């Protein structure tokens, strides 16, 4: 009977050894996760392209200052003109008749003035001899002054009538080329109605449209590169001059114009591709897949610490997304190594094995 406790103890010990042998083995050391890393692209690589058209820096809408029947149109689209050249003529018959009527009124007023002055002189002599009263002399002086006023008014009316008749001739205000034509001979046009658009000689600009999502990143002074379709191997530098304050109601885009530094081969109306480079607040861009959700729901990216080969989630300020990239306006530099993909699998401070696109280790 004494052997029973011994046997039981041995059975318990054997079971303990057996159970301990079936437990989990010590955890093996974790291997760092390989991650693809890239440097952020500079602004040149992140530039956004838009379709544009070469325009004159100064485009003037030409119109008559009076209305009437368009008698002659002497120029057409594309014609070069010089300052003072006659572009179009209205029928001036009615206005010339008004000028003649104004001339007749001036002649009549001058006759009245001459008579009033004669009476004024005669009454002055009679007054000197005390043959008329002082009130009669004052009346003649007032009549002469009124006649002078009538002459002045008639002279101004004649000048206005002559000006109106002269306004029936539309002349070029400066050297340039006719860009558009909005009226034809025989058409009745009103005062101020556009007849031509004159593209002045001199500086050239490129006009293009920017979507709503990108316009907040475009400011006057931002650099652009313009590539003409007729000369795709060269680019023309320029800077944004103006951004429309309101969107086009049809396209919902904002009109932008950029002044070109030098465009000797840029013909008016030429098609162009405009590469817009955001200003100092958008120096770099990263792949869209690199963007992560940071603390508080803000944007962030994983940056490699080259000393420890660990990743750290760094808050950034992102610009408007494109199809595959996003500009970063603050938070990283072009020299940083950024995790390009798979960031959602990482945690802050995790050791990694960074490799570049050629699968070479990065240190």
Secondary structure, DSSP 4 states (H G I P E B T S, - for coil): -THHHHHHHHHHHHHHHHHHHTSPPPPPPPPPEEEEEEEPEEHHHHPEEEEEEEEES-EEEEE-SS-EEEEEE---TT-EE-TT-EEEEE--HHHHHHHHHHHHHHHHHHHHHHHHHHHHHHHHHHHHTT-S-HHHHHHHHHHHHHHHHHHHHHHHHHHHHHHHHHTTEEE-SSSEEEEEE---TT-EE-TT-EEEEEEESS-EEEEEEEEHHHHTT--TT-EEEEEETTEEEEEEEEEEEEE-SS--TTT-EEEEEEEES--TT--TT-EEEEEE---TT--EEEEGGG-EE-GGG-EEEEEEETTTTEEEEEE-EEEEE-SSEEEEEES--TTSEEE-S-GGG--TT-BEEEE-TTS-B--
